[in-house]
């Protein structure tokens, strides 16, 4: 499987992405999905992209260059950068992040050359995600069950 990473654009927002954002399993873990009482529509996602702060970077992962299968976001918070993942429902369980993680790390090094740790927040009940993150090399941050980190080598 060959994956390509591109900056996420409004033209990438299709039915499967909207379905995933509104799915009950997604709503539990994705902050944007939890906001408001109504189901998210395409226009909501487009507005989210437009209002994304300049220092937050949202990327799509694409299979065969055009099939949108997942997203990830780099979000600086103070002196840390957090990453958030979202795999579209139709593609969950196919190892997309594991297979594309080396490209994600390469992009992280390019965007944040001065940093050597990548952080993520995780719901302590999201066992599938925690298992994935551990396989990718993330470790629990001391004194918290909600934050994990990955030490990044410079090469």
C-alpha positions as CSV (number, residue, x, y, z in Angstrom):
1,X,0.0,0.0,0.0
2,X,1.4,3.4,-1.0
3,X,0.2,6.4,1.0
4,X,0.7,10.0,0.2
5,X,0.4,12.9,2.7
6,X,-1.2,16.1,1.6
7,X,-2.4,19.2,3.5
8,X,-6.1,18.7,4.0
9,X,-8.3,20.9,1.8
10,X,-12.1,21.5,1.5
11,X,-12.1,19.4,-1.7
12,X,-11.1,16.4,0.3
13,X,-14.2,16.4,2.4
14,X,-16.4,13.6,1.1
15,X,-19.2,11.5,2.4
16,X,-17.0,9.0,4.3
17,X,-15.2,11.7,6.2
18,X,-18.5,13.3,7.2
19,X,-19.9,9.9,8.2
20,X,-16.8,9.2,10.3
21,X,-17.0,12.6,12.1
22,X,-20.6,11.9,13.1
23,X,-20.2,8.3,14.1
24,X,-20.7,7.7,17.9
25,X,-17.3,6.0,18.2
26,X,-15.6,9.0,16.7
27,X,-17.6,11.6,18.7
28,X,-16.2,10.1,21.9
29,X,-12.6,10.9,21.0
30,X,-12.5,13.8,18.5
31,X,-12.9,17.3,20.1
32,X,-14.4,18.9,17.0
33,X,-16.9,16.0,16.6
34,X,-18.1,16.6,20.2
35,X,-18.9,20.3,19.7
36,X,-22.5,21.3,19.4
37,X,-25.6,19.2,19.4
38,X,-26.2,18.8,15.6
39,X,-24.5,16.4,13.3
40,X,-21.6,17.9,11.4
41,X,-22.2,18.8,7.8
42,X,-19.7,19.4,5.0
43,X,-19.9,23.1,5.6
44,X,-19.0,22.6,9.2
45,X,-15.8,20.8,8.2
46,X,-15.0,23.4,5.6
47,X,-15.4,26.2,8.2
48,X,-13.3,24.2,10.6
49,X,-10.5,24.1,8.0
50,X,-10.8,27.8,7.3
51,X,-10.7,28.7,11.0
52,X,-7.8,26.4,11.9
53,X,-5.1,28.5,13.6
54,X,-2.0,29.0,11.3
55,X,0.2,27.1,13.7
56,X,-2.0,23.9,13.6
57,X,-1.3,21.7,10.6
58,X,-4.0,19.3,9.4
59,X,-3.0,16.6,6.9
60,X,-4.8,13.9,5.0
61,X,-3.4,10.5,4.2
62,X,-4.4,9.3,0.8
63,X,-4.1,5.9,-0.8
64,X,-3.1,5.8,-4.5
65,X,-2.8,9.6,-4.3
66,X,-6.6,10.4,-4.2
67,X,-8.5,8.1,-1.8
68,X,-8.7,9.9,1.5
69,X,-8.3,7.3,4.2
70,X,-7.2,9.2,7.4
71,X,-6.1,12.5,8.9
72,X,-3.6,13.7,11.4
73,X,-3.0,17.1,13.0
74,X,0.0,18.7,14.5
75,X,-1.1,21.1,17.3
76,X,1.5,23.2,19.1
77,X,0.6,23.8,22.8
78,X,3.2,25.8,24.7
79,X,6.5,24.2,24.1
80,X,5.1,20.8,22.9
81,X,3.5,19.6,19.7
82,X,0.6,17.2,20.0
83,X,-0.6,14.9,17.2
84,X,-4.1,13.7,16.8
85,X,-5.2,10.9,14.5
86,X,-8.4,10.0,12.7
87,X,-8.9,7.0,10.5
88,X,-12.1,7.1,8.4
89,X,-14.4,4.3,9.5
90,X,-14.2,2.4,6.3
91,X,-10.5,2.1,6.6
92,X,-10.1,1.3,10.3
93,X,-8.1,-1.8,11.3
94,X,-6.0,-1.8,8.1
95,X,-2.8,-0.5,9.7
96,X,-2.8,2.9,7.9
97,X,-1.0,4.8,10.6
98,X,1.5,2.1,11.2
99,X,2.3,1.9,7.5
100,X,2.5,5.7,7.0
101,X,4.0,6.6,10.4
102,X,7.6,7.0,9.0
103,X,6.3,9.6,6.6
104,X,4.5,11.4,9.5
105,X,7.7,11.5,11.5
106,X,9.6,12.8,8.5
107,X,7.1,15.6,8.2
108,X,7.3,16.3,11.9
109,X,11.1,16.7,11.7
110,X,10.7,19.0,8.8
111,X,8.0,21.2,10.4
112,X,9.6,21.2,13.9
113,X,13.3,20.6,13.6
114,X,14.0,22.0,17.0
115,X,11.8,19.5,18.8
116,X,12.7,15.9,19.8
117,X,9.4,14.8,21.3
118,X,5.9,14.3,19.9
119,X,3.0,14.2,22.3
120,X,-0.6,12.9,22.1
121,X,-3.6,12.9,24.3
122,X,-5.6,9.7,24.6
123,X,-8.7,8.6,26.3
124,X,-7.7,6.0,28.9
125,X,-10.6,3.8,27.8
126,X,-9.6,3.9,24.1
127,X,-7.7,0.6,24.3
128,X,-7.3,0.1,20.5
129,X,-5.6,3.5,20.2
130,X,-3.4,3.0,23.2
131,X,-2.3,-0.3,21.8
132,X,-1.5,1.3,18.4
133,X,0.5,4.1,20.0
134,X,2.6,1.7,22.0
135,X,3.4,-0.3,18.9
136,X,4.5,3.0,17.3
137,X,6.8,3.6,20.2
138,X,4.8,6.1,22.3
139,X,5.2,5.8,26.1
140,X,3.0,7.1,28.9
141,X,4.0,10.5,30.4
142,X,4.7,10.1,34.1
143,X,1.9,11.1,36.4
144,X,-0.8,11.0,33.7
145,X,-2.8,8.3,32.0
146,X,-4.0,10.6,29.3
147,X,-0.8,11.8,27.7
148,X,1.8,9.8,25.8
149,X,5.0,10.9,24.1
150,X,7.5,9.7,21.5
151,X,11.2,10.6,21.6
152,X,12.2,11.5,18.0
153,X,15.6,10.8,16.6
154,X,17.2,13.4,14.3
155,X,17.5,11.2,11.3
